[in-house]
Amino acid sequence: MAFELLSARRGFGVQQKKKLLEELGENRLPYMTPADADFHQLWKTKYSKLIFRKSDAVPAELHQMVQEGFLTLRKHNCFFQDLVRIKGKDFLTPVSRILIGNPGCTYKYLNTRLFTVPWPTEGYDIKYCSPQIRDACKALIRLNEYLHVEAVKALQGQNLSEMKEIKDTTVTDKQQNFATSLVEKGSVSEDQSSSCVPADDCSSLKHRTSYNVTLLNYMDPLQMLYLKQEPYFGMGSMAVSWHHDENLVERSTVAVYSYSCEGSAVEAINEQKPEGRDPAVWHVGLKVAWDIETPGLAIPLHQGDFYLMLDDLNMTHQHCVLAGFSPRFSSTHRVADCSRGTLEYIFGQCELALQNLQTDSESKALSLKSLETAVVKQVEEIHNEVEFEWLRQFWFQGKRYLKCTDWWLKPMAKLEESWRKMEIMASG
C-alpha cells in the first residue's frame, strides 16, 4: 500500500510539473533571499516550520569533530554515486553519498536501498577498517544526538508559540500568562515542557526526532560537467532537484548540517554579486508544493550552518539544493521508516517462511509442510523480497561499504542461507 501511494504521488508530481512548466513558458516565479525586504515576513508566514541556525550556535568542538570526519571519509574514498531509477530509467546521482546509522538499518530512496555503515553502538561488535573511520562515525553519532536535542527544543518552542496565538476564552489568565512567559524566554527545559505539553505529545516529539540514520552527501561542483538548472524560479544550478524526502516516519523532522569548503577560489570566481541568489554560495531552496502564488525561498548555507524541517514541512513543501562553487559536505539526519527496512524485520520474514519447511528424520530431505495456496504464495513473496530487496541490492551497491567495515557480511550470509532454503521450497 505504501509503495502504491508513493508511486501515485510520483505520477501526480510528474503531471503537475509538466502543467506548471507549460503555464510558465519563458517566465519565472518570484523568489526571495535574505537581501529582500520581505524575506523574513515570507519565512514567518509561509515557511515557519523551517528552523535555521548559523554555525556559531554549534559547539566548536563538535564542528571540528564532524568536519574532520567528513574529510576522513572523503580521503578513504567512502562516498559513492548511487545508481537510481527515475521514470523507468537508470541514472547516477550527481551527489556522492554514504549512509551511516543504527546497525542493521537501511534507507530506501528512488528504488535504491542503502545499507548503513553502523556508528559505534553499545552491544554491537563493529570492526572498522581504520581507527580514523571509527572516529568519523563516532563524530556523526555525536552530531546526531546534538541535532535530536535541537529538534525537540524547536518543536516544543513551536507548540508553545501556537498556544500563545490561540485565543481560547476557556483558558484562565494564570494559565495564559504561564504559557506566554515560557515563550518569551525563548527556550524550554524538559521540566518546563512537561508542564505545558501533554505526555503523549512529549513521546511523539521524541519519536519524530530520534534519528536512526544520516545520509551524508558530497559534491564538488567544479568537477561536474553539467548541472541541471532550477526550472521554476531561475535560481541557478542545482545539486539536488526539487523533492520531498521519502521513506520517513510521518511528520518526522529532518535535520541538515552543512559544511561547504569555502575559500579564496570562490571569492576569485565571484567578485561581483549578481541579482537574486549568489551563485558562488550554496543555498537550500524551498517552495510550497505546486503553488504558483507563494514566492520561493533561497537561503544561503555557510560552513557549519544547520537547518531543521519540522513536522509536516517535508510533505507540504518541496526543497532543493542549489550548488555553489566550492566543494560541500552535508549530513542529513532522518527518522527512516524501518518497518520493512531492518535486519530484524527481514530475519523475521525468513523465520515465517521457513516454518513451512520440514526435514525428514531419516533421509534429511527437505519438504513442505503445507501445499495450501495462501501458504505457498506467502513463502514465494518472502523469497522474492529477500532476493530483490536485500541480496541483489546489497551485492550491487552495499558491498562498496566494505571500505569502511565488514559488519554486513555475516548477516547477509545468513540471509543467503535462508534464501537457498526458500529456493528449494519454491522448486519443490
C-alpha atoms as one frame of an Amber mdcrd trajectory, in Angstrom:
protein
   0.000   0.000   0.000   2.801   2.452   0.903   4.540   1.693  -2.406   1.295
   2.291  -4.335   0.764   5.628  -2.584   4.357   6.640  -3.312   4.007   5.674
  -6.982   0.721   7.588  -7.238   2.329  10.635  -5.615   5.249  10.496  -8.050
   2.854  10.199 -11.002   0.861  13.180  -9.714   4.103  15.147  -9.292   5.179
  14.496 -12.888   1.807  15.678 -14.195   1.869  18.798 -12.002   5.425  19.647
 -13.041   4.564  19.349 -16.736   1.453  21.504 -16.302   3.319  24.143 -14.301
   6.181  24.427 -16.797   3.678  24.756 -19.646   1.914  27.593 -17.800   5.173
  29.386 -17.062   6.600  29.245 -20.576   9.613  31.579 -20.593   8.525  33.308
 -17.379   9.859  32.543 -13.899   8.197  32.567 -10.491   9.451  35.077  -7.888
  11.702  34.042  -5.009  13.407  35.818  -2.132  16.800  35.772  -0.423  17.821
  37.449   2.863  18.688  40.553   0.823  14.982  41.136   0.082  12.973  43.377
   2.408  10.041  40.972   2.785  12.171  37.832   3.144  11.689  37.323   6.888
   7.957  38.088   6.743   7.536  35.491   3.967   9.541  32.969   6.008   7.432
  33.605   9.117   4.076  33.279   7.321   4.692  30.549   4.704   7.817  28.664
   5.848   7.576  28.845   9.654   8.376  25.141  10.088  11.850  25.663   8.665
  14.267  26.425  11.518  17.721  27.759  10.622  20.761  28.011  12.882  24.060
  29.682  11.994  27.334  27.910  12.702  28.096  29.886  15.879  25.137  28.134
  17.564  27.015  24.803  17.385  29.831  23.969  19.856  33.268  24.499  18.252
  34.459  21.052  19.399  31.549  19.392  17.577  32.266  21.379  14.407  35.872
  20.193  14.466  34.980  16.522  15.046  32.347  16.413  12.320  34.319  18.331
   9.708  37.395  16.164  10.292  35.090  13.145   9.951  33.839  14.355   6.567
  37.374  14.832   5.295  38.448  11.422   6.627  35.615   9.632   4.812  36.446
  11.550   1.640  40.143  10.676   1.972  39.271   6.967   2.302  37.022   7.139
  -0.803  33.889   6.292   1.181  31.484   8.485  -0.830  29.748   6.858  -3.808
  27.392   7.941  -6.561  24.176   5.896  -6.411  22.502   4.293  -9.395  18.823
   5.252  -9.049  15.739   4.681 -11.179  13.615   7.664 -12.231  10.694   7.273
 -14.640  11.923   3.818 -15.649  15.453   4.994 -16.492  18.679   4.478 -14.527
  20.792   7.483 -13.531  23.934   8.070 -11.491  23.337  10.729  -8.852  25.488
  13.871  -9.265  25.982  13.835  -5.485  28.133  11.117  -3.861  26.716   9.583
  -0.686  27.230   7.270   2.247  24.638   6.133   4.814  25.675   5.971   8.475
  23.331   4.968  11.282  21.903   2.274  13.527  23.332  -1.221  12.943  21.116
  -3.326  10.669  19.159  -0.321   9.414  18.605   0.515   5.736  17.189   3.518
   3.910  15.477   3.368   0.536  15.088   6.184  -1.974  14.311   6.144  -5.713
  14.122   2.326  -5.618  17.666   2.070  -4.253  18.329   0.513  -0.832  21.297
   1.890   1.085  22.853  -0.090   3.933  24.162   1.747   6.985  27.785   1.875
   7.924  26.931   1.386  11.620  28.019   4.094  14.010  29.530   2.883  17.318
  26.614   1.394  19.258  26.629  -0.283  22.664  26.026  -4.024  22.428  27.341
  -4.349  18.854  30.767  -5.578  17.813  31.657  -3.299  14.907  35.105  -3.584
  13.353  36.127  -0.606  11.240  38.789  -0.665   8.539  40.734   2.036  10.366
  40.591   3.958  13.670  40.039   7.148  11.623  36.829   5.769  10.090  35.632
   4.750  13.555  36.312   8.310  14.784  34.370   9.722  11.828  31.363   7.513
  12.615  31.633   8.465  16.283  31.575  12.155  15.318  28.405  11.594  13.283
  26.572   9.947  16.183  27.608  12.891  18.379  26.154  15.274  15.796  23.044
  13.081  15.623  22.497  13.370  19.379  23.013  17.139  19.258  20.536  17.637
  16.396  17.983  15.408  18.157  18.043  17.706  21.199  17.809  20.815  18.997
  14.848  19.364  17.083  12.950  18.562  20.300  13.552  22.138  21.536  12.364
  23.575  18.217   9.168  21.518  18.225   8.462  22.389  21.853   9.026  26.064
  21.070   6.653  25.857  18.121   3.971  24.180  20.227   4.244  26.982  22.774
   4.079  29.634  20.061   0.896  28.061  18.747  -0.525  28.051  22.292   0.225
  31.752  22.573  -1.606  32.565  19.349  -4.765  30.603  20.173  -7.416  32.864
  21.690  -9.215  30.359  23.871 -11.662  32.016  26.260 -11.754  28.929  28.483
  -8.072  29.356  29.412  -7.595  31.241  32.660  -5.402  34.349  32.832  -2.976
  32.464  35.059  -2.546  29.626  32.547  -2.221  32.081  29.662   0.457  34.094
  31.466   2.379  30.918  32.308   2.454  29.752  28.678   3.373  33.249  27.431
   6.255  33.590  29.880   7.750  30.340  28.614   7.528  31.505  25.007   9.216
  34.825  25.800  12.159  33.057  27.436  12.959  31.531  24.042  13.851  28.076
  25.268  12.177  25.379  27.307  13.753  22.924  29.704  12.489  19.348  29.928
  10.836  20.095  33.265   9.028  23.157  31.893   7.924  21.402  28.713   6.229
  18.614  30.640   4.038  21.245  32.319   2.549  22.515  29.066   2.944  19.680
  26.568   0.831  16.552  27.183   2.746  13.324  27.893   1.550  11.769  24.613
   2.933  14.780  22.721   6.284  14.501  24.517   6.500  10.860  23.434   5.551
  11.842  19.888   8.200  14.581  19.784  10.876  12.090  20.797   9.653   9.539
  18.242   9.660  12.104  15.439  13.177  13.363  16.222  15.029  10.146  17.130
  17.172   9.970  14.019  18.238   6.431  13.120  20.279   7.271  10.013  22.175
  10.118   8.432  22.686  10.322   4.687  25.992  12.066   4.045  26.422  13.924
   0.747  29.485  15.267  -1.041  29.863  17.170  -4.285  32.480  19.358  -5.935
  30.501  21.427  -8.490  33.617  22.412 -10.442  34.227  18.730 -11.206  30.750
  18.315 -12.702  30.426  18.622 -16.478  26.746  19.522 -16.242  24.336  20.569
 -13.514  20.613  20.915 -14.104  19.220  24.463 -13.936  16.398  25.216 -11.487
  13.297  25.340 -13.747  10.647  27.384 -11.888  12.366  30.391 -10.285  15.619
  30.709 -12.219  17.670  30.076  -9.062  20.650  28.658 -10.999  22.499  25.342
 -10.850  21.042  22.551  -8.712  22.996  19.815  -6.934  19.723  18.138  -5.907
  16.420  18.768  -7.732  13.105  19.685  -6.092  11.788  16.809  -3.996  10.150
  15.559  -0.817  12.378  13.268   1.250  10.874   9.779   1.153  10.799   6.653
   3.338  10.421   8.688   6.556   8.263   8.306   9.660   5.207  10.541   9.201
   5.706  14.148  10.395   9.266  13.415  11.479  11.884  16.159  11.481  14.752
  16.220   9.000  17.968  17.891  10.231  20.700  19.016   7.819  24.229  20.089
   8.805  26.152  21.830   6.011  29.917  22.121   5.532  30.999  23.978   2.410
  34.766  24.222   1.955  34.764  27.959   1.367  37.995  29.717   0.364  39.763
  32.188  -1.866  38.895  30.233  -5.024  35.222  31.104  -4.567  35.963  34.783
  -3.976  38.117  34.955  -7.087  35.435  33.362  -9.268  32.651  35.568  -7.984
  33.823  39.097  -7.245  30.613  40.714  -8.485  27.358  39.897  -6.654  24.541
  39.154  -9.129  20.850  39.888  -8.671  18.976  37.124  -6.824  20.927  34.406
  -5.073  24.737  34.457  -5.108  25.766  31.540  -7.382  29.083  31.146  -5.555
  27.334  30.241  -2.299  25.428  27.019  -1.643  21.726  27.535  -0.835  18.747
  25.463   0.188  15.721  26.332  -1.910  12.140  25.914  -0.657   8.745  26.234
  -2.243   5.177  25.396  -1.334   4.408  22.221  -3.303   2.689  23.020  -6.623
   1.814  26.575  -5.568   2.474  29.369  -8.080   1.199  32.152  -5.804   3.732
  31.930  -2.953   7.287  33.119  -3.706  10.080  30.624  -3.103  12.980  30.991
  -0.666  16.705  30.620  -1.299  18.666  30.532   1.977  22.484  30.682   1.918
  24.377  27.827   3.596  27.775  28.619   5.052  30.330  26.432   6.775  28.756
  24.795   9.850  25.177  26.090   9.437  22.286  23.673  10.019  18.550  23.699
   9.470  15.531  21.671  10.600  12.433  20.812   8.577   9.790  20.332  11.273
   6.540  18.394  11.421   4.802  18.119   8.001   7.001  20.651   6.155   8.587
  17.858   4.114   5.128  16.896   2.800   3.544  20.330   2.258   6.694  21.876
   0.763   9.486  20.790  -1.552  13.156  21.609  -1.248  16.207  21.547  -3.489
  19.925  22.162  -3.020  21.453  24.928  -5.121  25.132  24.445  -5.893  27.814
  26.980  -5.064  31.356  26.967  -6.437  33.141  25.211  -3.563  33.033  21.509
  -2.590  30.375  20.781   0.044  29.542  18.045   2.534  26.223  17.672   4.299
  24.869  15.320   6.936  21.102  14.825   6.601  19.632  13.169   9.681  16.351
  11.291   9.263  13.861   9.124  11.111  13.734   6.449   8.419  10.614   4.305
   8.263  12.250   0.969   9.060   9.066  -1.088   9.330  10.356  -3.129   6.354
  13.962  -1.995   6.364  15.866  -3.645   9.218  17.643  -6.960   9.625  15.268
  -7.725  12.483  12.326  -7.387  10.086  13.754  -9.458   7.223  15.021 -12.206
   9.542  11.510 -12.350  10.995  10.118 -12.782   7.480  12.586 -15.596   6.797
  11.598 -17.350  10.009   7.933 -17.081   8.999   8.596 -18.607   5.566  10.822
 -21.405   6.843   8.117 -22.571   9.263   6.663 -24.331   6.225   9.838 -26.354
   5.722  10.409 -29.744   7.367  13.347 -32.147   7.354  12.874 -35.909   7.122
  14.435 -37.509  10.210  15.996 -40.397   8.263  16.835 -39.106   4.759  17.333
 -35.490   5.888  15.425 -34.483   2.747  13.606 -31.141   2.866   9.879 -30.918
   2.064   6.931 -28.571   2.515   4.594 -28.967   5.477   1.664 -27.385   3.652
   0.762 -27.015  -0.012  -2.090 -24.597   0.625  -2.107 -21.816  -1.968  -2.005
 -18.980   0.583   0.965 -20.503   2.429   2.959 -21.221  -0.735   2.223 -17.721
  -2.061   3.427 -16.123   1.183   6.690 -18.097   1.065   7.275 -17.045  -2.545
   6.659 -13.384  -1.711   9.195 -13.523   1.128  11.616 -15.421  -1.121  11.390
 -12.602  -3.695  11.710  -9.911  -1.026  14.914 -11.441   0.324  16.384 -11.773
  -3.164  15.366  -8.496  -4.812  15.110  -6.105  -1.874  18.129  -7.338   0.084
  20.624  -9.708  -1.568  20.673  -8.144  -5.029  20.641  -4.600  -3.623  23.480
  -5.385  -1.223  25.753  -7.144  -3.686  25.135  -4.488  -6.315  25.769  -1.388
  -4.175  26.020  -2.288  -0.486  29.330  -4.125  -0.814  31.026  -0.766  -1.519
  30.867  -0.103   2.201  33.473  -2.811   2.793  35.884   0.117   2.573  34.522
   1.113   5.987  33.527  -2.124   7.746  32.713  -5.783   7.069  29.817  -5.685
   9.562  27.165  -6.618   6.971  28.878  -9.767   5.665  27.686 -12.137   8.412
  24.002 -11.125   8.347  23.976 -11.194   4.527  25.462 -14.714   4.588  22.671
 -15.742   6.979  20.076 -14.198   4.636  21.610 -16.034   1.686  21.345 -19.326
   3.554  17.646 -18.676   4.216  17.173 -17.738   0.545  18.713 -21.059  -0.559
  16.255 -22.995   1.603  13.364 -20.986   0.151  14.725 -21.708  -3.335  14.367
 -25.438  -2.575  10.836 -24.814  -1.301   9.922 -22.900  -4.471  11.336 -25.572
  -6.803   9.765 -28.400  -4.815
